[in-house]
Amino acid sequence: MHDTPEYSPERRVLGSAARWRRSPSTPPAGPLAVTVSVGAATARRGEPEEQALAEADWALYEAKGGGRNRVAVAAAETMPAR
């Protein structure tokens, strides 16, 4: 994909989360309300996978802390100091 503002990883994650929330879900017991919290991070060349996973995990906790139906994207300037 292109790395322009309209195709940035952040915009793709936001779009995916919006589609998940709109997806109908009707189990046999009746309608089900679905909420989605997403944490995302960008894997950078040369860094271990664990780094991106740790950043995405941190972002997920940020999203959950902000309420339901939130998306948080880890950015270097928002990560806690190590």
N, C-alpha and C positions, 0 to 999 in steps of 0.2 A: 504494500500500500504506500501511497504517497505520504510524506511527512510534512504536509502543509497544514495550516491551521484548521481547515475544514475536514481533514483526514487525520488529525493528531490522535495519538493513543487515548488521550483524555476524552475526546469527542466520541471515539468509537466505544469506549466503555460506557459513557453516558447513554449512547444510543441503545446499546445492548441491554442495559438495566431498564430503560423505558420499555423496550419490547417485552422483556420478561414480566414486568408489572402488568402489561396489557394482555398477556397471554391468558386465555380462558382456562380455568381449572375447576371442573365440576366432578368431584368424586361421588361415588354411589350414595353417600350420606347427605348430599346437597352441596350448594355452592360453598366455596372456600375462599376466604379473603387472603390474598398473598401480598406480603411486603418483601422488599428486596433491599439489602444493604450490601454494598460492594466496596471492596478495597482493591486498588490497583497500583501497580508500579511498573516502571519501564526497566527492563533488563539492559544493562549497558555492557558493551563489548569489553571483555577482559576482566569483568567482575564475576565472582562466583554466583551460581544460581541461588545459593542460600541468601545472598544479599538482597536480591530482588524479592524473594519470598518473605524475608523479614520485613522489608519495606511495605509489601502488599498486606501483610498481617497487621502492621501498625496502622495502615490506612483503613483497614476493615474496622479496627477498634475505634478509630476516629469517626467513621461513618455511623457505626452503631451508637456511639456516644451522642451523635447529633440528632437521633430520632429515627423514625421509620423512613424507608424509601430514600435512603441517602447514598451518594457515591462520593468516595474520597480517593484522591489520587496522590500518592506519595511524591513529594518533590524534595530535592536536596535541602532547600531552605526551610522546609517545615519538619524535617526529621529531627528527633531529639539527638543531642550530642552523645557520642559513644565514649 
